[in-house]
């Protein structure tokens, strides 16, 4: 029974990873589609392939943070840890579906963290949550878009200064070419950061199911890394068009130059945080960068009504996912008790 429960958790985790890619595809392709550098089909294929390339670099620091730095797994025997993981995934998936239907670019990462916290609280109380780890992640709800915005403002000003004498048409053509590079690097950094979060969940499931003696993503467990990157890449290739419209047109007007600056700035922030094992939201970073480029010429260029809705959704992500996960855990526990 425990073995098949573990298999089910892994299947749900990969489904979450697929939907993560689907939900967050807009982050990588919105600007490149809106500027007509690539058509939608070309853009999602490019982003999906770049997502997968994250498999070949940057290790598993973020996976370790999610697997070991959010909840105290020593408090959960295998028969209890598996329902906790299943509940966390259910909370995250439901939030992703709701925000996709609303066209809101929210964080799949924070939904997963919220799910872990809610399920752990329901299972073992406050002692199960590692406060320092969760506090760092919550702090980056504010810091991630702020860093993205600052990086984008600085880069946009530099680019404007360097290209002030350029003719409009040749400059636009040059930035469209540069966007191919910046969008690829962004999608690569997105895969590097987000796929690792699901790896942490699956590694925990393998420990809980007795298949792996410890938390490991090397050797025999290397398949976990490959499957998570593959699931995310496939999800990205499917594209989440509702959110593309929000990211590409409803925050600020995006041209090729702004798209290049937003993607490049976001990539730099995400690669640095991935290196240090900080599970930031790629959605928050790119949204902050888009707002940043919109404020360079004039603050009125940003549609702040849309921006406020997005920010509210960011702060609701962890509490909502936590609540659903806690209720899911109680329901799963009740069902298990019946058998």
LUMKOLMAR-636411 format. One line per field, with one value per residue (C-alpha): residue in three letters; x, y, z. Coordinates in pm, 1 decimal. Example, Ala and Ser with C-alpha at 12.3 -4.5 7.8 and 13.67 -1.06 7.14 Angstrom:
BEGIN
residu: [ALA / SER]
px: [1230.0 / 1367.0]
py: [-450.0 / -106.0]
pz: [780.0 / 714.0]
END
This chain:
BEGIN
residu: [UNK / UNK / UNK / UNK / UNK / UNK / UNK / UNK / UNK / UNK / UNK / UNK / UNK / UNK / UNK / UNK / UNK / UNK / UNK / UNK / UNK / UNK / UNK / UNK / UNK / UNK / UNK / UNK / UNK / UNK / UNK / UNK / UNK / UNK / UNK / UNK / UNK / UNK / UNK / UNK / UNK / UNK / UNK / UNK / UNK / UNK / UNK / UNK / UNK / UNK / UNK / UNK / UNK / UNK / UNK / UNK / UNK / UNK / UNK / UNK / UNK / UNK / UNK / UNK / UNK / UNK / UNK / UNK / UNK / UNK / UNK / UNK / UNK / UNK / UNK / UNK / UNK / UNK / UNK / UNK / UNK / UNK / UNK / UNK / UNK / UNK / UNK / UNK / UNK / UNK / UNK / UNK / UNK / UNK / UNK / UNK / UNK / UNK / UNK / UNK / UNK / UNK / UNK / UNK / UNK / UNK / UNK / UNK / UNK / UNK / UNK / UNK / UNK / UNK / UNK / UNK / UNK / UNK / UNK / UNK / UNK / UNK / UNK / UNK / UNK / UNK / UNK / UNK / UNK / UNK / UNK / UNK / UNK / UNK / UNK / UNK / UNK / UNK / UNK / UNK / UNK / UNK / UNK / UNK / UNK / UNK / UNK / UNK / UNK / UNK / UNK / UNK / UNK / UNK / UNK / UNK / UNK / UNK / UNK / UNK / UNK / UNK / UNK / UNK / UNK / UNK / UNK / UNK / UNK / UNK / UNK / UNK / UNK / UNK / UNK / UNK / UNK / UNK / UNK / UNK / UNK / UNK / UNK / UNK / UNK / UNK / UNK / UNK / UNK / UNK / UNK / UNK / UNK / UNK / UNK / UNK / UNK / UNK / UNK / UNK / UNK / UNK / UNK / UNK / UNK / UNK / UNK / UNK / UNK / UNK / UNK / UNK / UNK / UNK / UNK / UNK / UNK / UNK / UNK / UNK / UNK / UNK / UNK / UNK / UNK / UNK / UNK / UNK / UNK / UNK / UNK / UNK / UNK / UNK / UNK / UNK / UNK / UNK / UNK / UNK / UNK / UNK / UNK / UNK / UNK / UNK / UNK / UNK / UNK / UNK / UNK / UNK / UNK / UNK / UNK / UNK / UNK / UNK / UNK / UNK / UNK / UNK / UNK / UNK / UNK / UNK / UNK / UNK / UNK / UNK / UNK / UNK / UNK / UNK / UNK / UNK / UNK / UNK / UNK / UNK / UNK / UNK / UNK / UNK / UNK / UNK / UNK / UNK / UNK / UNK / UNK / UNK / UNK / UNK / UNK / UNK / UNK / UNK / UNK / UNK / UNK / UNK / UNK / UNK / UNK / UNK / UNK / UNK / UNK / UNK / UNK / UNK / UNK / UNK / UNK / UNK / UNK / UNK / UNK / UNK / UNK / UNK / UNK / UNK / UNK / UNK / UNK / UNK / UNK / UNK / UNK / UNK / UNK / UNK / UNK / UNK / UNK / UNK / UNK]
px: [0.0 / 274.7 / 470.2 / 173.3 / 92.0 / 450.1 / 404.1 / 85.0 / 260.3 / 537.4 / 278.7 / 97.9 / 432.2 / 517.3 / 165.8 / 228.0 / 561.9 / 389.7 / 124.5 / 394.9 / 551.7 / 209.6 / 113.2 / 449.8 / 507.8 / 386.1 / 682.9 / 922.0 / 723.8 / 491.3 / 728.7 / 867.8 / 515.2 / 378.7 / 671.2 / 613.7 / 973.1 / 836.5 / 488.5 / 329.8 / 412.7 / 777.4 / 803.3 / 675.5 / 903.8 / 1204.0 / 1107.3 / 1043.2 / 1381.4 / 1557.0 / 1371.8 / 1512.8 / 1869.8 / 1857.8 / 1905.6 / 2271.2 / 2383.4 / 2346.9 / 2315.8 / 2024.9 / 2063.7 / 1702.8 / 1573.2 / 1756.4 / 1605.7 / 1252.4 / 1315.0 / 1491.9 / 1438.8 / 1059.0 / 929.1 / 1109.5 / 1082.8 / 1226.7 / 887.0 / 709.3 / 738.0 / 690.0 / 323.7 / 260.7 / 503.2 / 342.9 / -5.0 / 165.4 / 337.2 / 19.2 / -179.7 / 83.8 / 69.1 / -311.3 / -313.9 / -57.9 / -232.5 / -573.5 / -426.1 / -252.0 / -577.1 / -771.6 / -510.5 / -471.1 / -846.3 / -825.4 / -519.5 / -312.5 / 64.8 / 120.3 / 395.5 / 373.1 / 674.3 / 504.0 / 189.0 / 398.8 / 566.3 / 226.3 / 98.8 / 389.9 / 337.0 / -40.2 / -14.4 / 267.0 / 71.9 / -232.4 / -19.0 / 210.3 / 145.5 / 377.8 / 686.0 / 684.8 / 754.0 / 1111.8 / 1049.0 / 1380.2 / 1339.7 / 981.1 / 1066.8 / 1338.6 / 1097.4 / 825.6 / 1075.5 / 1147.8 / 781.2 / 883.6 / 1253.3 / 1224.9 / 1010.6 / 1205.8 / 1536.5 / 1387.4 / 1254.2 / 1579.6 / 1786.0 / 1547.4 / 1552.9 / 1933.7 / 1966.8 / 1700.4 / 1873.9 / 2207.4 / 2052.3 / 1873.7 / 2199.8 / 2391.9 / 2124.2 / 2007.0 / 2157.9 / 2032.9 / 1770.1 / 1434.9 / 1389.0 / 1740.5 / 1733.0 / 1401.3 / 1539.4 / 1851.6 / 1651.7 / 1429.1 / 1740.8 / 1866.1 / 1529.0 / 1584.7 / 1886.9 / 1729.4 / 1410.2 / 1616.7 / 1830.4 / 1518.2 / 1350.8 / 1674.8 / 1691.7 / 1320.4 / 1381.8 / 1688.9 / 1491.5 / 1139.5 / 1201.2 / 1418.6 / 1129.2 / 943.9 / 1265.9 / 1275.1 / 920.2 / 993.0 / 1319.6 / 1122.8 / 861.0 / 1131.8 / 1262.7 / 911.0 / 836.5 / 1152.3 / 1299.0 / 1585.1 / 1783.8 / 1835.9 / 1756.1 / 1952.7 / 1924.4 / 2234.5 / 2323.4 / 2012.9 / 1789.0 / 1919.1 / 1597.6 / 1413.7 / 1610.4 / 1559.1 / 1185.3 / 1119.9 / 1295.5 / 1114.0 / 771.0 / 828.5 / 956.6 / 650.8 / 417.5 / 589.6 / 549.0 / 171.9 / 164.6 / -70.7 / -225.5 / -452.5 / -149.5 / 46.5 / -204.8 / -170.0 / 209.6 / 254.3 / -10.5 / -189.4 / 103.4 / 278.5 / 344.0 / 620.8 / 842.5 / 1148.3 / 1385.1 / 1173.9 / 1130.0 / 1505.4 / 1576.8 / 1305.8 / 1413.4 / 1785.1 / 1740.3 / 1513.5 / 1756.0 / 2042.1 / 1839.7 / 1717.0 / 2053.6 / 2213.8 / 1937.4 / 1944.5 / 2318.6 / 2259.8 / 1966.6 / 1700.9 / 1364.1 / 1239.9 / 933.8 / 1026.0 / 683.4 / 752.9 / 1092.8 / 972.7 / 661.5 / 881.9 / 1116.4 / 829.7 / 704.8 / 1062.6 / 1103.7 / 760.4 / 862.4 / 1183.8 / 1017.2 / 719.6 / 549.1 / 212.4 / 327.3 / 253.3 / -109.5 / -105.5 / -461.0 / -347.6 / -24.3 / -216.0 / -434.1 / -122.4 / 46.8 / -263.6 / -266.9 / 99.7 / 26.4 / -279.2 / -88.1 / 74.3 / -231.5 / -471.9 / -250.9 / -179.8 / -550.5 / -637.8 / -342.2 / -444.7 / -801.8 / -668.5 / -449.1 / -743.8 / -951.3 / -673.9 / -617.6 / -989.0 / -998.0 / -689.5 / -851.0 / -1153.5 / -931.9]
py: [0.0 / 243.9 / 170.7 / 245.6 / 557.2 / 671.1 / 601.2 / 806.8 / 1099.7 / 1091.4 / 1088.1 / 1388.3 / 1566.5 / 1525.6 / 1644.4 / 1952.5 / 2005.4 / 1981.8 / 2231.8 / 2453.5 / 2474.8 / 2530.8 / 2798.2 / 2977.0 / 2952.8 / 3310.8 / 3426.4 / 3315.8 / 3379.2 / 3675.3 / 3951.2 / 3761.9 / 3687.2 / 4037.8 / 4192.6 / 3940.6 / 3826.0 / 3471.9 / 3334.2 / 3155.0 / 2803.5 / 2889.7 / 3069.8 / 2780.2 / 2530.4 / 2758.1 / 2807.4 / 2436.8 / 2335.5 / 2604.7 / 2485.0 / 2138.3 / 2265.9 / 2361.8 / 1988.1 / 2012.7 / 2273.1 / 2445.3 / 2135.4 / 2080.1 / 2352.5 / 2472.2 / 2114.0 / 2066.9 / 2387.6 / 2272.0 / 1915.6 / 1996.1 / 2364.3 / 2406.2 / 2127.4 / 1908.6 / 1567.2 / 1392.9 / 1441.6 / 1240.0 / 862.7 / 739.1 / 654.9 / 1015.9 / 1199.5 / 1064.4 / 1209.3 / 1538.8 / 1552.9 / 1451.7 / 1722.4 / 1987.9 / 1907.1 / 1917.5 / 2262.5 / 2394.6 / 2244.4 / 2388.3 / 2738.4 / 2711.3 / 2612.5 / 2900.8 / 3164.1 / 3026.5 / 3060.0 / 3419.1 / 3493.1 / 3591.2 / 3529.3 / 3383.8 / 3169.4 / 2791.9 / 2776.7 / 2964.5 / 2757.2 / 2445.8 / 2599.5 / 2700.4 / 2349.2 / 2198.7 / 2437.6 / 2378.6 / 2001.1 / 1991.0 / 2211.9 / 1986.8 / 1677.1 / 1780.9 / 2142.7 / 2447.3 / 2248.6 / 2080.2 / 2405.7 / 2534.5 / 2901.9 / 3036.2 / 2862.0 / 2977.7 / 3332.2 / 3360.5 / 3242.6 / 3486.2 / 3773.3 / 3708.0 / 3766.3 / 4130.4 / 4107.0 / 3903.8 / 4152.4 / 4439.8 / 4291.2 / 4221.6 / 4576.1 / 4740.0 / 4525.3 / 4605.0 / 4980.2 / 4986.9 / 4776.7 / 4973.4 / 5303.2 / 5162.0 / 5028.4 / 5357.6 / 5548.6 / 5318.3 / 5319.3 / 5682.7 / 5761.3 / 5444.1 / 5460.4 / 5316.4 / 5041.5 / 4893.4 / 4917.6 / 4731.7 / 4457.3 / 4425.1 / 4398.4 / 4129.5 / 3923.8 / 3992.4 / 3883.2 / 3534.1 / 3513.6 / 3681.5 / 3472.2 / 3153.5 / 3247.6 / 3337.4 / 3003.4 / 2825.5 / 2999.9 / 2927.2 / 2556.3 / 2565.3 / 2721.4 / 2578.9 / 2217.2 / 2169.0 / 2234.1 / 1925.8 / 1725.0 / 1798.0 / 1661.8 / 1342.3 / 1284.0 / 1305.5 / 1064.0 / 810.1 / 831.8 / 801.4 / 501.2 / 322.8 / 320.0 / 561.2 / 551.6 / 927.7 / 1250.0 / 1203.4 / 1323.3 / 1151.9 / 798.7 / 576.1 / 878.0 / 1075.3 / 981.5 / 1221.7 / 1518.1 / 1416.3 / 1349.4 / 1682.9 / 1885.4 / 1686.1 / 1738.2 / 2112.0 / 2145.9 / 1964.1 / 2183.2 / 2497.1 / 2379.8 / 2361.0 / 2731.5 / 2917.6 / 3176.4 / 3346.3 / 3456.9 / 3552.7 / 3830.7 / 3961.5 / 3958.0 / 4086.1 / 4356.0 / 4435.8 / 4549.7 / 4785.8 / 4830.1 / 4593.3 / 4644.7 / 4443.7 / 4662.3 / 4643.4 / 4268.8 / 4217.4 / 4423.1 / 4256.4 / 3904.2 / 3972.3 / 4137.0 / 3855.4 / 3588.4 / 3746.0 / 3756.2 / 3397.7 / 3246.7 / 3413.0 / 3299.5 / 2945.3 / 2932.4 / 3012.6 / 2771.6 / 3040.2 / 2921.4 / 3253.8 / 3292.9 / 3327.5 / 3485.4 / 3756.2 / 3833.4 / 3873.8 / 4070.3 / 4304.4 / 4343.0 / 4426.2 / 4689.1 / 4818.4 / 4874.9 / 5036.2 / 5296.3 / 5405.1 / 5637.2 / 5726.2 / 5565.9 / 5614.6 / 5360.0 / 5084.8 / 4980.2 / 4987.1 / 4850.8 / 4527.2 / 4532.7 / 4561.2 / 4259.7 / 4057.1 / 4159.0 / 4074.5 / 3730.2 / 3687.1 / 3746.0 / 3516.9 / 3227.4 / 3075.9 / 3110.2 / 2967.4 / 2672.3 / 2606.4 / 2597.8 / 2360.9 / 2137.0 / 2121.3 / 2024.7 / 1772.0 / 1612.9 / 1575.2 / 1421.7 / 1179.0 / 1081.6 / 1011.8 / 801.1 / 602.3 / 544.0 / 388.5 / 118.9]
pz: [0.0 / 100.0 / -218.1 / -443.3 / -243.2 / -312.4 / -684.9 / -679.3 / -508.0 / -770.5 / -1051.2 / -898.3 / -850.9 / -1219.6 / -1310.1 / -1095.2 / -1271.9 / -1610.7 / -1504.6 / -1356.1 / -1702.0 / -1860.6 / -1606.9 / -1622.2 / -1998.3 / -2025.3 / -1819.4 / -2090.6 / -2407.4 / -2340.0 / -2449.3 / -2746.5 / -2875.1 / -2816.1 / -3004.2 / -3287.1 / -3275.2 / -3290.5 / -3339.8 / -3040.6 / -3160.1 / -3223.6 / -2889.1 / -2675.5 / -2851.2 / -2792.3 / -2426.6 / -2371.7 / -2511.9 / -2307.7 / -1994.6 / -2048.5 / -2089.5 / -1721.9 / -1659.1 / -1754.8 / -1502.5 / -1163.6 / -946.1 / -709.6 / -443.1 / -476.3 / -456.1 / -126.9 / 12.6 / -70.9 / 44.2 / 369.9 / 451.0 / 469.7 / 693.8 / 946.7 / 781.9 / 1090.3 / 1255.8 / 987.1 / 945.6 / 589.0 / 631.8 / 741.6 / 510.9 / 193.4 / 275.0 / 365.5 / 25.1 / -160.6 / 19.6 / -53.3 / -423.9 / -430.3 / -269.7 / -518.9 / -822.9 / -728.7 / -685.5 / -1023.1 / -1194.0 / -1036.3 / -1122.8 / -1476.9 / -1530.6 / -1402.5 / -1618.7 / -1314.1 / -1322.3 / -974.0 / -829.9 / -866.1 / -635.2 / -353.3 / -403.1 / -343.5 / -37.0 / 99.0 / 39.3 / 233.4 / 524.6 / 542.3 / 524.6 / 782.5 / 1023.2 / 992.1 / 1050.0 / 1335.0 / 1432.2 / 1424.1 / 1530.5 / 1188.1 / 1002.3 / 973.7 / 1046.0 / 912.9 / 577.7 / 528.6 / 641.4 / 376.3 / 105.7 / 221.1 / 224.5 / -140.0 / -227.3 / -190.9 / -274.1 / -597.1 / -794.7 / -638.7 / -755.7 / -1098.4 / -1123.1 / -1014.9 / -1252.1 / -1538.4 / -1469.3 / -1463.6 / -1778.2 / -1966.7 / -1888.5 / -2007.9 / -2328.0 / -2397.1 / -2347.6 / -2582.3 / -2852.1 / -2837.5 / -3179.4 / -3346.8 / -3619.8 / -3508.3 / -3770.3 / -3756.6 / -3376.3 / -3357.6 / -3582.4 / -3367.1 / -3045.3 / -3196.4 / -3263.9 / -2911.8 / -2777.1 / -2912.7 / -2686.3 / -2381.7 / -2399.4 / -2425.7 / -2125.5 / -1926.9 / -2007.8 / -1918.8 / -1580.9 / -1524.2 / -1578.7 / -1356.4 / -1071.3 / -1090.2 / -1192.3 / -885.6 / -649.2 / -766.6 / -746.9 / -376.0 / -332.5 / -526.6 / -338.5 / -12.3 / -148.5 / -231.2 / 125.4 / 270.4 / 48.7 / 157.7 / -192.7 / -116.3 / 211.2 / 215.4 / 30.8 / -291.0 / -651.9 / -787.5 / -893.2 / -904.0 / -840.7 / -1138.5 / -1321.0 / -1086.9 / -1221.3 / -1583.7 / -1543.6 / -1369.2 / -1637.0 / -1907.3 / -1748.3 / -1711.1 / -2068.3 / -2205.8 / -2000.7 / -2127.1 / -2485.9 / -2429.1 / -2334.6 / -2098.5 / -2328.9 / -2075.3 / -1874.7 / -2187.5 / -2251.1 / -1895.0 / -1893.8 / -2248.1 / -2280.8 / -1954.5 / -1736.6 / -1978.1 / -2348.3 / -2452.9 / -2755.4 / -2852.8 / -2650.0 / -2333.4 / -2381.0 / -2411.7 / -2099.3 / -1888.1 / -1983.2 / -1941.3 / -1600.7 / -1479.5 / -1598.0 / -1405.4 / -1082.7 / -1116.5 / -1202.1 / -900.6 / -662.2 / -806.3 / -743.1 / -374.3 / -344.9 / -287.4 / -430.9 / -567.7 / -783.2 / -1149.1 / -1200.8 / -944.3 / -1096.0 / -1455.9 / -1350.9 / -1148.3 / -1445.0 / -1681.0 / -1435.3 / -1411.1 / -1784.1 / -1790.9 / -1533.3 / -1706.4 / -1955.0 / -1734.0 / -1435.5 / -1605.6 / -1862.8 / -1610.8 / -1567.0 / -1188.5 / -1153.4 / -1318.0 / -1119.7 / -789.9 / -876.2 / -950.8 / -625.3 / -421.4 / -581.6 / -485.8 / -117.6 / -123.5 / -280.7 / 29.3 / 263.7 / 3.5 / -92.4 / 276.0 / 360.4 / 75.8 / 162.9 / 529.8 / 436.1 / 183.5 / 450.6 / 688.7 / 408.3 / 305.8 / 670.5 / 708.6 / 391.3 / 497.4 / 837.5 / 670.0 / 519.1]
END
